[in-house]
Amino acid sequence: MELLNKFIYYNKFIYKIVDINKNNYYINKLLVDNELLIEFDYDDIINFPKTLLLHFENNINEKEQLKIKNLHKKSYTLIENVDNCYLSNGELHLDYINKWSNVVNELNLQTEYCVKYYMSLLTNGKFKKRYYRDRDDELYFFCLLIARSSPPIKNSLSYLEVIESLGFTKIFNVLKEEAIRNEMKKFKIAPNETCPCCLSDEINNYIGLYKCSHHTCYDCYINWQSKTCPICRAGDNYINS
């Protein structure tokens, strides 16, 4: 009974022993808390192999339970601190807290570098004057695609959080509005038309990006989780296609 409610590494996964009954052990898989697919760019920085790293919550998955008779000590590894271990290619590793902080810090540095690069590029007057078409493409790519993406892993910063921390929020909003206006030029929108979702009549905030020619204001667009048009449920929109 001393193993009850203990964590074990068994058969290339981490489990919690939730019940012991007549030499039968009932173990449940833990829920995944964080995962990251290491790309080649990180190899030299954090010395991780090219694999998927998994860290786990201190919670069980109710649907994934195994019943094992006579759990032999040689078949499992007892885990004292599940918060400080992770799996790499199914192998158990310790020192998660220290190593994962290196991953988070590296991702945050890359995000900060990207923000500084684009803010410098998009506010450069010579670039705007001489390469306006390239600038419009970069404006669209950064302001309407990259900046609204979610953090790749838990505890890392989003682009919008980095933009705010660096004091670029005001100029970014100006650039975003310019990117929206550029996209609006591709579509015919009637004067004084309201957004069909929120009924806003701020015409400068309209964006028409759906293949069905329907359009919504930008805020409604980015808050709509589905890739289909919210009006007629037509297929993928232009940004995500």
N, C-alpha and C positions, 0 to 999 in steps of 0.2 A: 504493500500500500504506500510505501515511501515514494513511489514514482508518480502517484496521482497528482495531476495538475502541473507536472514537470514538462519541460520542452526537450524534444530529442531531434537529432538529425538522423533520419532513417530513409533508406532507399532514395537518396538524392533529393530529399525534401525535408522541410521542418514541420514537425507535428507537436501537438499538445495531447498528453494522455488525459482523457476526460473521464475514464471509468475503468475499473478493474473488477472482473467478475469471474471467479472459478478459473483462474489462470488465463482468462481471455482479456486482452488489452484492447480497449477502444481508443483509437487515436484519430484526431482531426487535423487536417492541414490548416496552417495559418493563412490568413489573408495577406496578399501582397500589399505592402505599404509604398514601395518605391521601386522603380525599375529604370534602367538606362542601357541602351545599346551603345557600347563604346565604339566609336569610329576610329579610323587610323590616326586622325589628328591628335588624339589624346594619348597615344601610346607612350611617347617620349616624356610627356608631362606628368602623368600619374601612374605610369607603369602597370596599367591594366591590360590584359589580353583583349583581343577583339571578340567580345562576347556580351551576352545579356547578363547584367548584374541584377540580382533580386534582393530586396530587403523586405521584412515582414512585420505586420502589426502584431500586437499582443492580443490578437483576437482570432477565434477559430472560424473556419468555413463550415457551417452547419451541414452542408450538403456533401462534403467530402470527408467521409469517415472510413477507417479501416478497422477490421476486427482481426487481431493477431493472437495466436495461441503461443504461450510460453516465449515471451519476448526475451531473447538471450542478450546478455550484455555486449557480446562481441558484434551484434548486428546493428547497434545504434551508438550514437554519441550523445551524452547528456550535455545540455546547454544551460549554463548558469545565467547568462545575460543575453536574451534574444535580441535586445536592442542594439547590441554591439557586434552582431554577426551578419553575414550575407552569403548568398550563394553565387558562385561564378562557374558556369557550365556544370551545374549540379554538384560542385564541390564546396564544402563548408570553409569559410574564411572568417577570421576575427578582425578586430580593429576597424569595424565599419564606420564608427563615428568620426575617427580621424581621417580615413581615406575618403569618405563621402564628402566631407567638408572641402577636400581638395577639388573634387569634381564640381561642387557647387561654386566654389571660388573661381575656378577656371571658366565655367559657363558665364558667370556674372561679368568677368573681365572681357570675354568675347562680346557679350551683349553691349557693354559700355563702349568698347572700341567701335562696334558697328554703329551705335547711335552717334558717336562723335564724328565718325567718317561721313555719314549721311547728312548730318546737320551742317557740317562744313561744306560738303559738296553742293547741297541744295540751296544754300544761302550765298554761294559764290556768284557774284554778278557776271563775271566773264563767262562762266560755264553756262549761265542762263541765256546770255546774249548770243554766244557763238554756237552752242550745241543745244538749242532749246528743245529739239525733238528727243534727244537722249535724256535731257533733264526731265521732260514730261514722263518718260518711261521710268526713270529712277524715282520720281516723285510718287507715281502710282505704286511702284513696287514697295517702297518703304512705308509710305503713309497709309496705304489702304490694304497692304498685305502683311508685311513683316511686323509693323508696330502693333497690330491688333492680335498677333498670335499669342497663344498661352505659353507659360514657362515650360521648357522641355521636361524638367524634373521637379519634384517637390522641394520646396525651400529655395529654389533659384528665383531670380527676379525676372519679371516680365519687361518687355521693352518700354511700356508706358511707365512702369515704376522707375526705370533707369532714367527715362526722359525727365520725369518729375524731379528725381534726386539731383540731376545735373542742372536744373533750372531752365530747361528747354521747353517747358509746357506751352508757354505763350506763342513762341515762334513755331512750334510744331503744329499747334492748332491752326495757325495762319497757313502753313504749308498743306495741311490736311484739307482745308477748305479750298485751296487752289487745286489740289488733286481731284476733289469732288467736282469742281466746276469744269475741269478738263474732261472728266468722264461724261458730264451732262451734255457737253457739246456733241457727243456721238448720238444723242437721242432727241427726238422731237417731244418736247413737253409743253403743254398748253399753258398760257399765262394764267396766273391766279389759281392754278390747280392745287388741290390739297392732297396730302399723303393719304392713301386709302386705308392705312393702318392706324395712324395716330391722329389723322385729320389736321396735321400741322400745315399752315399755309406759308411757311418760310421757304420761298422758292429757291433761295441759294443753297438750301440744304437738301435738294432733291438729287437723287441719283437713279438712273435707269439702267439697270444692269442685267435684267432678265431676258432670256432669249424670246420670250413671248411678248416682249415690248412693254410689259407692265413695269412700274417703278415704285419705289418707296423712298422715304427720306433715309438718310445715311444711318441715323440711330436705329431705326426699325430694321434696316438691312443687316447691321452687324449683330443685332440681338436675336435675329431669326436663325435658329439653330439648323433648320432643315436646308438642304440645297435646292429645294423646289420653291417656286414662286408662291408667296403667301396668298396671292389673289386667286390663281387658277391651278396651282400645283403643277405647273409645267416643269420641264426638266432643269438640269443644272444651270446655274447662272454664269455669267461671264467671268467673274472674279475667281471662282473655284474651279472653272473648267480648264 
